[in-house]
Structures are given as C-alpha cells and as structure tokens.
Amino acid sequence: MSMYIDNNGQLHDSGNGLTLNCPHCQVLTHLTPVSTPKWSVVSQHRPAQIGVVYRCDACNAPIFIKYPVKFYSDQRIELGNQFIELERTKEKFDFTYLPDQTRLLFKEALQCFSAGTYNAFASLCRRTVQSILRDAGETGLSKVISHLTEIRDLANLDKTHFNLVSRILLERDSDFDTLPTLDSRDAGILLEVMKDLLYQCYIRRGKLKQALIMRRYFADERSSTNNITAIKTAT
C-alpha cells in the first residue's frame, strides 16, 4: 500500500483506507481523512514524521494518526505504512468485586497497556498479582498457580508464552531485573491471562455471592407473603 500527500495537501491511499477501533466509540470502523499538514510548511521544514486528522465514520470524533515520512519530492510526500495512534482504545474491565489496592494497580496496568508501554504494563501486572497473594493469605500462591495452569490448558497456551507469563507474574523479586521485555503480542496474551485470573479470584466469587444473596432475599419475601396470606385465610 502506497500513501502520499500531494502538493495540494491531498492524502492519497492506494489501499482501502484506514480501519481502526475508534478510541472514542470503540467501534471497528473506517476513518476518513479530514486534515493534512500544510504543504508549504512541511516541505520547508521536512520533519521525519507528520500527523493526519481523521474522522471516525461511526461517531464523527476526530482521530489523530502520526506517519513516518519515507521521502520528500517537489510533487509529493511519501508516507510509511507503520503509523502511530496518538489516542488508543481503552481496555474495559469490571472492577466491581476487586479489593481497593488490586483495583488501583490493575487500572494503572490497563492505562499502560492502552498507551503501548508494555513493560510498565507487565510490572504493574506483577504488582497486581502480589496484591492478590497478600489478600489470599497462605493459600494464595497455590491458588494462583492452579488458576494459571487452568488458563494454560483452556487456552492451549504454548510453553514459551506460558513460561513468559509465569516469570513475569511469579518470578522472585531478586530476579526481577532479568525479566523479559514484551512486544504487543506478548502483552496481549498477558492481558487476557490477567483478566481471567482476576475473574477467577474475585469476580466469579463476587457474582455468585451476590446471586445467592438475591435468591435468599426473594425466597424470604415469598415465604413472608405466603405466611401473611395463610394468616388472613385462617382468620
């Protein structure tokens, strides 16, 4: 796919245009370019990267994309395909049943993931698991290991990625400086593991307890209603 801006400031794309998850409405949609840099300014200063403003076709919000410049000529500015999203889609998660400290750490972890700072994301995931272990007490480590093993089997996670996730989440503190760095694919796998781990540790249990409380409440309400009806009938 070739992309370039001509000397009239028009963006040309030989492909099918740009499709992304909108960071505002979070819909996978086509983007329409609405504003490119002024030709006279860009051609004079020749920056290594330039920005283009798009319109989300789903919600009309502006989206800012930065492109590397491959070369300049008198007629066009050739752009590279590896763009950078200045606004990224925020990851969603149900924090309702998480303890305060665990909630705080994982919220910051998701912010790092959305910003593309994957190694900071991994560090906060590790701190989140440490918070889980403190909250669970003596049996915490065995429960987390059991949950991770179950996730590995359910997701058919290969040995390389399972070992990477385990090292990040459970490595001894003295070995923390030797932990691996993550790319976007590794970070995505770690994210899904963390979501499922937190669901198993807190959310599933919290939802079940809440459901049982509601069942008992409605059962008691029906019992009270039946008793009142029986008394009225007897009198």
C-alpha positions as CSV (number, residue, x, y, z in Angstrom):
1,M,0.0,0.0,0.0
2,S,1.4,3.4,-1.0
3,M,0.4,6.6,0.8
4,Y,1.4,10.1,-0.1
5,I,0.4,13.8,0.2
6,D,0.5,15.8,-3.0
7,N,1.5,19.4,-3.3
8,N,-2.2,20.4,-2.9
9,G,-2.3,18.9,0.5
10,Q,-4.5,15.9,-0.6
11,L,-3.9,12.5,1.0
12,H,-3.8,9.6,-1.5
13,D,-4.1,6.0,-0.4
14,S,-3.7,3.1,-2.9
15,G,-5.2,0.7,-0.4
16,N,-8.7,0.5,1.1
17,G,-8.2,3.3,3.5
18,L,-7.7,3.1,7.2
19,T,-9.8,1.0,9.6
20,L,-9.3,1.1,13.3
21,N,-11.1,0.6,16.6
22,C,-12.2,4.2,17.4
23,P,-10.7,5.3,20.8
24,H,-13.9,7.3,21.5
25,C,-16.8,5.0,20.5
26,Q,-14.7,1.8,20.4
27,V,-16.3,0.6,17.2
28,L,-14.2,-1.0,14.4
29,T,-14.8,1.5,11.6
30,H,-13.4,3.2,8.6
31,L,-11.7,6.5,9.1
32,T,-12.0,9.4,6.7
33,P,-9.0,11.9,6.4
34,V,-10.2,15.5,7.0
35,S,-7.0,17.4,7.6
36,T,-3.4,17.1,6.5
37,P,-0.4,19.3,7.2
38,K,0.1,22.5,5.2
39,W,2.3,21.7,2.2
40,S,4.4,24.8,2.3
41,V,5.3,24.4,6.0
42,V,6.0,20.7,5.8
43,S,8.1,20.8,2.6
44,Q,10.1,23.7,4.1
45,H,10.9,22.0,7.5
46,R,10.8,18.4,6.3
47,P,10.0,16.7,9.6
48,A,10.7,12.9,10.0
49,Q,7.0,12.4,11.0
50,I,3.8,14.1,10.2
51,G,0.2,14.0,11.6
52,V,-3.1,13.5,9.8
53,V,-6.5,14.1,11.4
54,Y,-9.2,11.6,10.5
55,R,-12.9,11.5,11.2
56,C,-14.5,8.3,12.7
57,D,-17.2,7.3,10.3
58,A,-19.2,5.8,13.3
59,C,-19.2,8.7,15.8
60,N,-17.6,11.6,13.8
61,A,-15.0,12.2,16.5
62,P,-11.5,13.4,15.4
63,I,-8.7,10.8,15.5
64,F,-5.0,11.8,15.2
65,I,-2.6,9.5,13.4
66,K,1.2,10.0,13.0
67,Y,3.1,8.7,10.0
68,P,6.8,8.4,9.3
69,V,8.0,10.2,6.1
70,K,9.8,8.0,3.6
71,F,10.9,10.8,1.3
72,Y,10.1,14.3,0.0
73,S,9.9,15.4,-3.6
74,D,8.7,18.5,-5.4
75,Q,5.3,16.9,-6.0
76,R,4.6,14.6,-3.1
77,I,5.5,13.5,0.4
78,E,5.7,9.7,0.6
79,L,4.5,8.2,3.9
80,G,5.4,5.0,5.6
81,N,2.7,2.4,6.5
82,Q,3.7,2.0,10.2
83,F,1.5,4.7,11.7
84,I,1.3,5.6,15.4
85,E,-2.1,6.1,17.1
86,L,-1.9,9.1,19.4
87,E,-5.2,8.0,21.0
88,R,-5.7,4.4,21.7
89,T,-8.8,2.4,22.6
90,K,-9.1,2.0,26.4
91,E,-9.4,-1.5,27.7
92,K,-12.6,-2.2,29.7
93,F,-12.8,-4.4,32.8
94,D,-15.3,-5.0,35.6
95,F,-13.6,-3.8,38.8
96,T,-16.7,-4.2,41.0
97,Y,-15.5,-7.0,43.1
98,L,-11.8,-6.2,43.3
99,P,-10.2,-5.0,46.6
100,D,-9.1,-1.4,46.6
101,Q,-5.4,-2.0,46.2
102,T,-5.8,-4.6,43.5
103,R,-8.3,-2.4,41.6
104,L,-5.9,0.6,41.7
105,L,-2.9,-1.4,40.4
106,F,-4.8,-3.1,37.6
107,K,-6.4,0.1,36.5
108,E,-3.0,1.6,36.1
109,A,-1.8,-1.5,34.3
110,L,-4.6,-1.1,31.7
111,Q,-3.7,2.5,31.2
112,C,-0.1,1.4,30.5
113,F,-1.4,-1.2,28.0
114,S,-3.6,1.3,26.2
115,A,-0.6,3.7,26.0
116,G,1.6,1.0,24.5
117,T,4.0,1.0,27.4
118,Y,4.1,-2.8,27.6
119,N,6.9,-3.3,30.0
120,A,5.4,-0.9,32.5
121,F,2.2,-2.8,32.0
122,A,4.0,-6.1,32.8
123,S,5.4,-4.6,36.0
124,L,2.0,-3.5,37.2
125,C,0.6,-6.9,36.4
126,R,3.2,-8.4,38.7
127,R,2.3,-5.9,41.4
128,T,-1.4,-6.8,40.9
129,V,-0.6,-10.5,41.4
130,Q,1.4,-9.7,44.6
131,S,-1.7,-7.9,45.9
132,I,-3.8,-11.0,45.1
133,L,-1.3,-13.1,47.0
134,R,-1.4,-10.8,50.1
135,D,-5.2,-10.8,50.0
136,A,-5.4,-14.6,49.7
137,G,-3.0,-15.4,52.5
138,E,-1.1,-18.7,52.9
139,T,-3.0,-20.5,50.2
140,G,-2.8,-17.6,47.7
141,L,0.3,-18.9,45.7
142,S,-1.1,-22.4,45.2
143,K,-4.4,-20.9,44.0
144,V,-2.8,-18.5,41.6
145,I,-0.6,-21.3,40.2
146,S,-3.7,-23.5,39.8
147,H,-5.6,-20.8,38.0
148,L,-2.7,-20.1,35.7
149,T,-2.4,-23.8,34.9
150,E,-6.1,-24.0,34.1
151,I,-5.8,-20.9,31.8
152,R,-2.9,-22.6,30.0
153,D,-4.9,-25.7,29.4
154,L,-8.2,-23.9,28.4
155,A,-6.4,-21.5,26.0
156,N,-3.9,-24.1,24.8
157,L,-1.2,-21.7,25.6
158,D,2.2,-22.8,24.3
159,K,5.1,-23.5,26.6
160,T,7.1,-20.4,25.6
161,H,4.3,-17.9,26.4
162,F,3.2,-19.8,29.5
163,N,6.7,-19.6,30.9
164,L,6.9,-15.9,30.0
165,V,3.7,-15.1,31.8
166,S,4.7,-17.2,34.8
167,R,8.1,-15.5,35.0
168,I,6.5,-12.0,34.9
169,L,3.8,-12.7,37.4
170,L,5.6,-15.1,39.9
171,E,9.4,-14.6,39.5
172,R,11.3,-14.0,42.7
173,D,11.9,-10.3,43.5
174,S,15.7,-10.8,43.4
175,D,15.3,-11.9,39.7
176,F,13.0,-9.0,38.7
177,D,15.7,-7.1,36.7
178,T,16.2,-10.1,34.4
179,L,12.5,-10.4,33.4
180,P,11.9,-10.4,29.6
181,T,10.7,-7.4,27.6
182,L,7.4,-7.6,25.9
183,D,6.1,-6.8,22.4
184,S,2.4,-6.1,21.6
185,R,1.6,-9.7,21.1
186,D,3.2,-10.9,24.4
187,A,1.4,-8.0,26.2
188,G,-1.9,-9.0,24.7
189,I,-1.5,-12.6,25.9
190,L,-0.5,-11.3,29.4
191,L,-3.6,-9.0,29.4
192,E,-6.0,-11.9,28.7
193,V,-4.4,-14.1,31.3
194,M,-4.7,-11.3,33.9
195,K,-8.3,-10.7,33.1
196,D,-9.2,-14.3,33.5
197,L,-7.1,-14.6,36.7
198,L,-8.9,-11.7,38.3
199,Y,-12.2,-13.1,37.2
200,Q,-11.5,-16.4,38.8
201,C,-10.1,-14.9,42.0
202,Y,-12.7,-12.2,42.6
203,I,-15.4,-11.6,40.1
204,R,-16.8,-15.1,39.7
205,R,-16.9,-15.4,43.5
206,G,-18.4,-12.0,44.0
207,K,-21.1,-12.5,41.4
208,L,-22.0,-15.9,42.8
209,K,-22.3,-14.5,46.4
210,Q,-24.4,-11.6,45.1
211,A,-26.7,-14.1,43.2
212,L,-27.2,-16.3,46.3
213,I,-28.0,-13.2,48.4
214,M,-30.7,-12.2,46.0
215,R,-32.1,-15.7,45.8
216,R,-32.4,-15.9,49.6
217,Y,-33.9,-12.4,49.7
218,F,-36.6,-13.3,47.2
219,A,-37.2,-16.7,48.8
220,D,-37.7,-14.9,52.2
221,E,-40.1,-12.4,50.5
222,R,-42.2,-15.2,49.1
223,S,-42.2,-17.1,52.4
224,S,-43.4,-13.9,54.2
225,T,-46.1,-13.3,51.6
226,N,-47.3,-16.9,51.9
227,N,-47.4,-16.7,55.7
228,I,-49.4,-13.4,55.6
229,T,-51.8,-15.0,53.1
230,A,-52.2,-18.1,55.3
231,I,-53.0,-16.0,58.4
232,K,-55.5,-13.9,56.5
233,T,-57.2,-17.0,55.2
234,A,-57.3,-18.6,58.7
235,T,-58.9,-15.5,60.2
